[in-house]
Amino acid sequence: SVPRVDVVTIFPDYLAPLDLSLIGKARTSGLVDLRVHDLREHAHDRHRTVDDSPFGGGAGMVMRPDVWERAIEATASHRRSGAEGDGDGVDEGGTDGRALVVLVPTPSGRPLTQAFAQELADELGAGDRVRAVVACGRYEGIDARLVPALRERSDVDRVVEFSLGDFVLNGGEVAALALLEAVVRLLPGVLGNPESVVEESFSHEAVLEYPVFTRPARWEDREVPPVLLSGDHGAVARWRRAQSLTRTVQRRPELLARLDGLDAVDLATLA
Ligand code: ADE
C-alpha cells in the first residue's frame, strides 16, 4: 500500500505547503498518502481545550496527554480510504495492519539526520509494515506521560522524539514539514533522478557538497573553474571530491570524525 503519514496539530493550515512542489506532486500522483488532522477534534469540552497550566507552577501551558492519546488512537485506527476500504472513502475503524511510528518534534529529541530520514523512507516505502504519525506540540510541550504511555501500546511500533537542532521553535509544525520534505523525496518514484539523492551531502558519507556552476561561464568578471569546462570527467570528479573535502574541513570539521577512512586520492587532496 501507499506510504502514509498523518500529522496532528492545532494549526492544520501550517501544513498547507504539503500541497506544493515536489510533495504536492507526490501526493496527487498517489506516491504518498499525507493527511493532516486537527488535534481539537479530540478535545471533548465546549471550548475544545487541549492544554492546561503546568503542575508545580511556571510559565506557559502544557498539552494534555488524554487529548493527545485520543488523537493518536484515532489516527492509528483509521482505515485506508477509497479503493482499499469498502469503497465509500470513509474510515471504517480498525487497524489497517500497519504498526505506527509516532514522531514527536521537540528540542529535547535526537537530532534529525539524513540517516534517520533514509531509515524512515525505507520503512514507509516498504509499504505494509509501518506508517507514521507526527504529533506536533505547541506551548511548553506535551505532558511527559504521553510518550511512555504510547510506547506501551501494541499498535505503536516505536516513538521517536526528534529535534531540528539546538534552537527553539514555537511548535512542531515546521519540524514536521522539514522531516516530511526530507523523507518524501526519498520514497520510491518521487525523484525523477535518483542519482541526485545518492550524490548529495550526507547521503552515503558525511561530507559537504561541492560548489556548482552554470551559464554564463563568465559573470561579473567571475570565471567558472576551468576544469569544469575541460570535458575531462575524471579531472572533474577529482576536483569535486577535493572541494567537498576542503569545504568539510573548513566548515564542518566534526563531520570528518564520522568518515570511515579516506582513500589515497582524498589524502593527497587534503595535504
Ligand atoms: N519544537 C520546538 N523546537 C523544536 C526543534 N528545535 N526541533 C523540533 N521540534 C521543535
Residues whose N, C-alpha, C, O or C-beta is under 5 A from the ligand:
A	BS01	ADE	P105 T106 P107 F162 S163 L164 G165 F167 V168 L169 N170 G171 G172 A175
